[in-house]
């Protein structure tokens, strides 16, 4: 829910909600799986920075116009895809596309520990971008 305390979140915040949803379509020897991941918004206040005020008035960064637009890091959603083909009972090949839609990590101006301006604990796929893996599984 908020950016700190440091000892609980390593400076990466604690989102109120996290979740994922997975669906698989299987046709004969081919399966396609999509997994969507969600991290809710995170408040950019730090109770370990000298105040116990966790309202937006205590946000670590203020907008020039006085608004609270820097009070929260936006929520983040990304989707992974995995395709598998069973060649026979003992051999499968697969292709995985991580962050299939190439979602970008939201900016977190108060991210101060792991990576300036980003929360790597929650948004790493959005920092890396789309990725690909291919492989095979053998049974003996």
Buried (B, 14 or more C-beta within 10 A) or exposed (E): BBBBEBEEBEBBBBBEEEEEEEEEEEEEEEBBBBBBBBBBBBBBBBBBBEEEEBEBEBBBEBEEEEEBEBBBBEBBEBBBBBBBBBEEEEEBEBBBBBBBEBBBBBEBBBBBBEBEEBBBBBBBBBEEEEEEEEEEEEEE
